[in-house]
Amino acid sequence: MGAPNPDRVSLRARYGQGRTVAEMARAGWEVISCCERCGLMMRVDLKLIAFVRGPNVSLWNRKARCRRLLCHGVVTFHAKAPGMPGHEPLTIDPRVRDDRPSWVERRLAGRRGAGQSEAD
């Protein structure tokens, strides 16, 4: 018996090959971010993240704020390793909590909604 077809191996099974952004970039992974609110999808520059945040940063089970102007949504990361037919979410544990990061809540706590004044 030979090795399984690369298009049939899930992303979770490839976790050991791409734990950090440096490993993902070296292996040729394609990562995109998808906003849960506005639907914006953007290609993630893994080499830039490795340069700015360090090569050992991981995108697994991570969320970030949306880059679209006036969108207060949160993006999730999806990846496609070489040989995969499409992108899959970068989650290693299916029981990962689906909530916003704490810094988003702190940032939004002081904001008022549209049309609200200080007296409201």
C-alpha positions in Angstrom: 0.0 0.0 0.0 1.2 3.5 -0.8 0.7 6.8 0.9 -2.8 8.4 0.8 -3.6 10.8 -1.9 -2.6 14.4 -0.8 -6.1 15.6 -1.7 -7.7 13.2 0.8 -5.5 14.2 3.8 -7.3 16.8 6.0 -5.7 19.9 7.3 -5.8 18.7 10.9 -3.6 15.7 9.9 -1.1 18.2 8.4 -0.8 20.2 11.7 2.8 18.9 12.3 3.9 20.3 8.9 2.7 23.8 9.5 2.5 24.8 13.1 4.0 28.2 12.7 3.8 30.9 9.9 7.5 30.2 9.0 6.8 26.5 8.5 3.7 27.3 6.5 5.6 29.7 4.2 8.5 27.3 3.8 6.1 24.5 2.8 4.1 26.7 0.4 0.8 26.8 2.2 -1.8 29.3 1.0 -3.7 31.1 3.9 -6.7 33.3 3.6 -8.7 35.3 6.2 -12.5 35.3 6.1 -14.6 37.9 7.9 -17.6 36.4 9.7 -19.6 39.6 9.5 -19.0 41.3 6.1 -17.6 38.3 4.1 -14.3 39.9 3.1 -11.7 37.4 2.1 -8.0 38.3 1.8 -4.8 36.4 1.1 -2.5 36.3 4.2 1.1 37.2 3.7 2.9 34.6 5.8 6.3 36.1 5.3 5.2 39.5 6.4 3.6 38.0 9.6 6.8 36.1 10.3 8.8 39.3 9.9 6.5 41.5 12.0 5.4 39.1 14.7 8.2 36.5 14.6 8.6 33.2 12.8 7.1 31.1 15.7 3.7 32.8 15.6 0.8 30.4 14.9 -2.5 31.1 13.2 -4.1 27.8 14.4 -7.3 28.5 16.5 -6.7 32.3 16.1 -9.0 35.2 15.1 -8.2 38.8 14.3 -10.2 42.0 13.5 -11.4 42.6 10.0 -9.4 45.0 7.9 -12.4 46.4 6.0 -13.2 50.0 6.8 -16.1 50.4 9.3 -16.4 46.6 9.8 -16.2 45.5 13.4 -16.2 41.8 12.4 -13.7 39.1 13.3 -11.8 37.0 10.7 -11.0 33.4 10.9 -8.0 31.8 9.0 -8.3 29.1 6.4 -5.4 27.3 4.8 -4.6 25.1 1.8 -1.5 23.0 2.0 0.2 21.8 -1.2 -1.9 19.1 -2.8 -5.2 20.0 -1.1 -8.2 20.9 -3.4 -9.5 23.8 -1.2 -9.1 25.8 2.0 -10.1 24.4 5.4 -10.4 26.3 8.7 -7.2 26.5 10.8 -8.7 24.8 13.8 -7.0 21.8 15.5 -9.8 21.2 18.0 -13.4 21.1 16.8 -14.5 22.3 20.3 -12.8 25.6 20.0 -14.9 28.4 21.4 -16.4 30.7 18.7 -16.2 34.0 20.4 -14.4 37.3 19.8 -10.9 37.9 21.4 -11.0 39.8 24.6 -9.2 42.8 23.1 -12.1 43.3 20.7 -14.6 43.5 23.6 -12.3 46.0 25.4 -12.1 48.2 22.3 -15.8 48.2 21.6 -16.8 48.7 25.2 -16.2 52.5 25.0 -18.0 53.0 21.7 -21.5 54.3 21.2 -23.8 53.0 18.5 -24.7 55.2 15.5 -27.1 58.0 16.5 -26.5 57.7 20.2 -25.3 60.7 22.2 -23.5 60.9 25.5 -26.9 61.7 27.2 -28.4 58.3 26.0 
